[in-house]
Amino acid sequence: MLDAGFILENADLVKLNCKNRGVSDVAVDRVIVFETKRKELEQKRGETAAKKNEISKQFPQAKAPEAKQALRDQAAAIDAEVGIIDDELKILKGDLLLNQFQIPNMTHPDAPVGGEDANKVVANFGEPRTFAFKPKDHVALCEALDLADFEAGTKVAGQKFYFLKNEGALLEIALVQYAMQTAVKAGYTPVITPDLARVDVLEGIGFMPRDPNPDTRQVYTIADTDLCLIATAEITLGGMHRDRIFDEAELPKRYVGLSHCFRTEAGAAGRDTRGLYRVHQFTKVEMFAFCTPENSEAIHQEIRALEEQIFIGLGLAFHVIDTATGDLGGPAYRKYDLEAWMPGRGEAGAYGEVTSTSNCTDFQARRLGIRYKGKGFKGTRFVHTLNGTAVACTRALVAILENYQQADGSVVIPEVLRPWVGKDVIVPRKV
């Protein structure tokens, strides 16, 4: 979240940022009111508490029992007044925090301003494949090659669940190994995270598990607990150092986490979301970093470069998008999306998102209480947090199957994945 003092001092700038992101700025006005009142109450509390100190100084000089009792009565009255102020402050701080949570992060000055149409392609890698035959989409390929069972997934868990089978299962394992090894070689510590997290950790990262609207809620909550199924390992990796104070020399901390991800995908429908492209559960390898503010831009570019390296290695055509303000999630200061060419997406093929990377500055760290101390300054400062998808297995599988299909119905396996799959080509099974 943004600092309340920053919002108070930069109200017009924060409101403009809300406008550029396409969100309401009503909470900004509320924060201004609550923060102004909070400062007044904090000052009043300090002045009232100072009176108690003055009374305490007088007590040694009071000789008569009546004088001592009078001082005690005055001190008790001041304690009661401070208690009332503290009760007001508690309520006020709760209202302040609730409204701070509704205000998105500030935005990088170079991010394109506008909605999804304003997203800017900043890099291209490879050329979309052309076919001498009519290509199949990944759903048809999965059925023909027996790589996934969508019908069984629906029977067992409902729509948008699936079973991966045969080389489909091996390809997911291969993608996990390939992405993890790539990140580990770049200095990232491998982690397997829990698949559940507390509600307040999700809120700290920027999700809304308490969203009362089922049409916009994206997170599964566990009944009769304060736990949720995580939508990404960003949640658990970010929460791993909750309330931690680092020494500056310990930073940056780089992690690459493996988890299952669960999303309700409320409102998602249509041909382009069928099959494996948009599902309720998938496996993902996620990169995450904690660093000083001075290093966050460089690490953001580092994570982006690793994502590009992974998809170059897979031999896929893709481009990189600098995400526009209106398409940013609340915590992101700047976000890059990698979109891979998918021949079966739409009637003539199209690019589909496969990874993203975000610089969240101190937005998440402020909510989660993650700070650092150093020799060059007093007290502590909030760290910056960054995240980036190394590979979301289902999306990568869509791109691989559709781009590597052959006229005879087989699918060539990308060279970098062959050591884990154990073969070069997936061929139709003999009946």
Secondary structure, DSSP 8 states (H G I E B T S, - for coil): ---HHHHHHTHHHHHHHHHHHT---HHHHHHHHHHHHHHHHHHHHHHHHHHHHHHHHHGGG--SHHHHHHHHHHHHHHHHHHHHHHHHHHHHHHHHHHHHTTS-----TTS--SSGGG-EEEEEES-----SS----HHHHHHHHT-EEHHHHHHHH-TT--EE-HHHHHHHHHHHHHHHHHHHHTT-EEEE--SEEEHHHHHHHT--TT-S-TTT----B-TTSSEEE-S-HHHHHHHTTTT-EEEGGG--EEEEEEEEEE---TT--SGGGTTTTS-SEEEEEEEEEEE-GGGHHHHHHHHHHHHHHHHHHTT--EEEEE--GGGS-TT-SEEEEEEEEETTSSSS-EEEEEEEEEE-TTHHHHHHT-EEE-TTSSS-EE-EEEEEEEEEHHHHHHHHHHHSB-TTS-EE--GGGHHHH--SEE-----
